[in-house]
Amino acid sequence: DAFKVNLQRASKLQQNGQLSYKYPVLFVEEREFEVNVSRTDNGVHYVPAGWRQLKRILQTEVVLYNNDNSKTAKFSYFQHYGWSPWDVELLENCNIIVMNLSLHYDSDSGRGNRFGNPLTDDTRAAITALVNFTTATSKKNRIAIWRSTLPQHFDTKNGHFEMWMKYTKNTKDLTCVPLKISFRDQSYNIAHKIVFEDICRQDDNVKSSCSAYENYCTVNIREKKYQTTYLFRQSNNLTTWVDERENPVKTGKILRWDIADLFDNHLWHSESLDCTHYCYIPQVFDAAFERLDLLLRIKLKNI
């Protein structure tokens, strides 16, 4: 929603002469479409059921117009509640993927509330999928981006949400408060940091303003120690997408979209009992999307 509203706001500002881009936003049209939740492979049903199942994809279509030229971009939102390797195939038509995993994993144990996999393992599996995405020989110039997790500001030792049963006696406990620790020390971003430092590196030969956010990650796409797409499909006897002939070890670039610091304000949450989601504050989201723009400019100028 913030992205859509930001685009609409940019369009209005341009019409009023307050912003100027090469391709001004002509209009923003939002539409939803349903995906088939009973996808099959050779007649085998393999999509897990339940409320966390992906039921729809929200797509925003933007037309950029300059004189007689127009460009169309489509943005799709895949809402997941944990790492979902069965949905990776839905991303094949994308050129750019922005991904994040975190909030539906227990902040203390680090395990997901769906299958119980550790966040560090699922992060490895997700990075593996992103590397496979960017290095596919059949499709060039793909971009993978990992977004940092925004701070939570619950009145707990680390600011993270704790189970509802702990709040039933006194809902005042849910009032949003300043963090008692640094937002960088919250559990989810720490888990991501551990994984990136383990399997990714920065290019010491590249010296740019964004070089610290460019990571080269080396993975084995046929890894079975955690729930990779390969392991999931093999375990469910899904024959497509499994190519035993190619070299399974790949290195791909993943950009880091670090915006957690911008949102470290307990007063910006949408309501007093929700210290996770944020209100739409134009200046904050402008700054966040500007960082994304800077990342993409570094990448796209080499394409």
N, C-alpha and C positions, 0 to 999 in steps of 0.2 A: 504494500500500500504506500509506504514512504517513497519508494522508487517511482511509482506511478504519479503520485502527487507532486514529487519534485520535477518530473518532466512537464506536467501540466503548468506548474508554477513558472518553469523556464520559458515555456511557450508564451505565457501571458507577459512576462517581463520583456521578451523579445518584441512582441507586438507593440509594447509601449516604448520601445527604443532604449530599454535599460540594459539589455544584453545583446551581444552580437556574436554569432557563430557563422562558420562557412556554410553550414546547412541548418538554417533555422528550423525549429520544430513546427510543423504545420498543424498536426493534430495528434492526439493520443487516443487510441481506441482500445478498450479493454474487453476481452471476451474469455469465457471459460469453456472448456470442452472436457468431456468425460473420457477417461481411458478405460480400456477393458481390464477389469481386475481379475479376470479369469484367463489370463494369458497362458498358453500351453506351448509345449515343444514336443513334437511327435505324439500329441495326444495326452501328454502327462501334465497334470495340473501342478504348478509349482509355486504359485504366489501365496504366501502365508495369509491367513485370514485374521480378522480382528480390527479393532478401532484404529490401530496404527497403520493399517494398510493404506497405500496410496490409492485414493479414489478419484481424484481429479487433478488436473494440471492447470494452473492459472496462467494464461498467456496474455501479455500486453504487446500490442503492435504499435509501432511508432513510424510515422512517415516524416522524413526530413526532406525539405524542399528548398532549392536554390535556383531561381530563375526558371528555366524549363527542365531542370534536372531534379529527379527525386530519388531518394533511397529509402528502403524499408528495412526496419530491424524488428526482430521478434524476441521477446524476453519471456522465458518460461520459468515458473516457480514450482519446484518439486518439493512438497512438504513431507519430510520424513521425520520419524521419531527415533532414529538410530540408523546405523549402517545397514543398507538394504541392497545386497548384491544382485537380487533378482530384478531390480529396477535399472541397473546400469545400462542395459540395452536401450532404454528409452532416451538416453543421452547421446546416442550415436549421431543424431542430426544436428547437434550443437556445434558451434565453432568455439565458444568460450564457456567454460564451466566455473562457477564460483561455488565453493563448498565449505560447509562447516558442520562439525559434529560436537555435541556437548550436553545441552541442557537436560536431556532425558537419560542421562547417566548419573548414577548416584555420586555425589560430590565427595563422599568419604571412602566408599569402596572402589569407586571408579568404574563400576560395572553398569551396563545398560539395564533398563527396567523391562526390556523385552525378552532378550535371550541370555542376558547375564554376561555377555562378552565384555572384557575390560576395554575402556575407552582407548587405551594405548594400542591394543590389538586392532580394534576397529579403525583407528586412525591409520595404522599401517596398511590395512586392507584398502582403505579409501585412497591413500596416496598411491598404492599400487595400481588401482584402477585409473587414477588421473595420469600417471606416467604412461600406462598403456594407451590411454586416450590421446596424449600429445605425441606419442611416437608411432602411431599407426601409419604405415607406409601408404595406405590407400587414400588418406586424407591429410593434406598439408596445412601448416600454419594454424594448428589448433592451440588454444591457450588454456591453462589450468591455473586457478587462483584459490588459495586457501584463506578464508576470512577468520580473523581472530574472534573469540567469543566476547560478547559485551558483558560488562560487569553486572552482577546481581547485588542488590543492596538490602537484603533481609537482615533483621536484627539477630544474627547468629555469629559464631566465632569467625567465620570466613566470608560472610555475606551471602552464602548459597542457601537455597531453599532446602528445608528439611521436611520430613514426611508430615502430611496433614494432621496426623494424630497428635503431633506435638503442639499444635496450635488451637485445639478445640476448646480449651478452657479460657483462653484469653486472646481474642483476635487482635488486641493491641500489639501483640508480639510480631504481627505482620507489617507493622509500620516500617516504611523504608528509612534507613539511617545511613550515615557515612560509613565507609568500610573501615574495619579495624586493622586490616592488612592492605598491602598494595594490590591493586587490581591485577598486576602481573603475577601475583602469587596465588590467585584463585586457581582452584584445582584443574579446571578444564584447559586453560592456556598452558599450565605447567605440563599437563599430559601431552599436549601438542608439541611443546618445546622439546620434551624428552625424545619424541619420535623423530622430529626433524633433525635434531642434533645427531641422532644415531644413524640415519640412513641418507641424509642430505648434506650438501656442502655448498659453499659460495664459491664463485669463480674469482680467485685472487687477481686474475689478469684484467678483470673488468672493473673499472673505476668510474662509477657514475653515482648520481644522487640516489638512485634506487638499487644499487648493486647489493646492498644488505638485505633486500627483500626478494632477491632472485636466488632460488635454491635449485640445485641439481641433485635429484634424488635417484638413487640406484636401487632397483627392486628386482625380485624374481616373480614374474607374473604367474608362475605355477607353484608359488609357495603354498604349503598346506599347514603351516603352524598357526595360522589365523584365517579368518573367513574371507579369503580372497574370492573374487568372482569365479576364478578357475575352480577352486575347491567346491564352491557351492554348486556349480553346474555339473561337475564330475560326480559329486555326492548324490545328485538328483537325476543322474543318467541323462543329462541334457547334452546332446551331441554337438549342437551348434556352438560357435565361438570357442571351440577347443581345438587349437592347432598345435599338434605335438612336434611339428617340423621346425618351427622358428626358434631362435635363441631366446630362452625365457628371461635372461638377465638384460634389463633395459635401464637406460638413464634418461630422464626427462626433466624439463624445467617446470617448476611450480613457483608462482609468484605469491608472496605473502601480503595480504591486505590487512594491515595492522591498524585498527581503528578503536581499540578498547579504551584508550586514554581519552578519546573525545566524549565518551559517554559516562565517565566516572562522576556522576552527580546524582545523588539519591532523590533530588527534587524533580527529576525529569521523567519519572515513571508514570505510567498511564493512570494508576489509581493506587490508593494507600495499601490495598491488599495484594497488589501485583508489583513486586519489586524486580521483575524480570523484563517485561516489555516497556517500551519507551513511547512517550508522546511524540508527535511529529513536530519537531522544532526545526524550521527551515535552515537556520544557520549551521546547526550541528550536522544535519544530513548533507548540506552543501559541502561542508568540509570533508565528510566521509567519502562522498562521491568524487570530490576533487582528487583525493588520494588514489582512488581507483583509476581515474583518468590519467594521472601521472604514471601509474604502473603500466597501463595499456599503451601509453605513448612510447615508452621505452621499448616495449615489445614490438609494437606495430610498425615503428619506423624502420625495423630491420626486415620487414616482410615485403 
